[in-house]
């Protein structure tokens, strides 16, 4: 039987800022596309669903931006500590 090494992967936060920026960008794109689709939607039910989803997207964007600030601060602090 093979012996397994149960060590967790190291915490690599080096690209979190870029990943979060990408998520914000793509979420905004999805919101804009959904808004455009409203013009072609006849069903009131579908319109409400799109509007509700976009509201959840706005909340996600706020959360992404908050996390983005935290990650940027972490990276700044980490860089400052490297040069001490």
Phi, psi and omega in degrees: 000137182286144177268129183258141177263113186265039178274136177288156176292147178295152180284105180253101182256014188297331182246015181297322180298314181296319179296317180294320177299320179296318179297318178298313181301312183290327177293320176296317177301316180296322177297316181297318178296320179295319177299318178297323182291339178301327181294336183255007183257124180268329185285127177295326179296317178293320178299315179296322179296318179295316180295321178294319180295319178295327176295318177296324177295320178299317178297320178296318180298317177300317179294318178300316182294323177295315178294325178299317178298317179298315181294320179296319178295319178300315181295318178299313180296321180293320178293319179299321181288335179292329186265008180269000000 
